[in-house]
Amino acid sequence: MATTSQKKASTTHRRRAVARGLVRVEVQAVRADSGLIRALAETLRGEPERAKALRSTLERALIDPEVKTAFDVFGSDLADEAFAGIFDQPRQKGWREAEL
């Protein structure tokens, strides 16, 4: 059990962090990456100029700005002519009605 002074210290620390705009984030990673993740968090938290460059690099590496729609994600590299007439075909007759 924490003492009253320990509880007060924790509360004060958390209140100051929130006032600075910080949030607590917990991640699970392999031991080999733990130092890298700590360094990343420290840079993002405390070094504004390096953090800006790091954010930019990470965004370029992790987020594909070219992908904008579902078609961009699932689209085909085939020419439009390959799909000519496929979607214009009428439905086949004789399909059974859906049971509700």
For each residue, the residues with C-beta under 8 A, 3 or more apart:
1:
2: 6 7 10
3: 6 7
4: 7 8
5: 8 9
6: 2 3 9 10
7: 2 3 4 10 11
8: 4 5 11 12
9: 5 6 12 13
10: 2 6 7 13 14
11: 7 8 14 15
12: 8 9 15 16
13: 9 10 16 17
14: 10 11 17 18
15: 11 12 18 19
16: 12 13 19 20
17: 13 14 20 22 24
18: 14 15 21 22 23
19: 15 16
20: 16 17
21: 18
22: 17 18 45
23: 18
24: 17
25: 41
26:
27: 37
28:
29: 33 34 37
30: 33 34
31: 34
32:
33: 29 30 36 37
34: 29 30 31 37 38
35: 38 39
36: 33 39 40
37: 27 29 33 34 40 41
38: 34 35 41 42
39: 35 36 42 43
40: 36 37 43 44 54
41: 25 37 38 44 45
42: 38 39 45 46 47
43: 39 40 46 47 50 51 54
44: 40 41 47 51 54 55
45: 22 41 42 51
46: 42 43 51
47: 42 43 44 50 51
48: 51 52
49: 52 53
50: 43 47 53 54
51: 43 44 45 46 47 48 54 55
52: 48 49 55 56
53: 49 50 56 57
54: 40 43 44 50 51 57 58
55: 44 51 52 58 59
56: 52 53 59 60
57: 53 54 60 61
58: 54 55 61 62
59: 55 56 62 63
60: 56 57 63 65
61: 57 58
62: 58 59
63: 59 60
64: 67
65: 60
66: 72
67: 64 72 73
68: 72
69: 72 73
70: 73 74
71: 74 75
72: 66 67 68 69 75
73: 67 69 70
74: 70 71
75: 71 72
76: 82 83
77:
78: 82 83
79: 82
80: 83 84
81: 84
82: 76 78 79
83: 76 78 80 86 87
84: 80 81
85: 88 89
86: 83 89
87: 83
88: 85
89: 85 86
90:
91: 95
92: 95
93:
94:
95: 91 92
96:
97:
98:
99:
100:
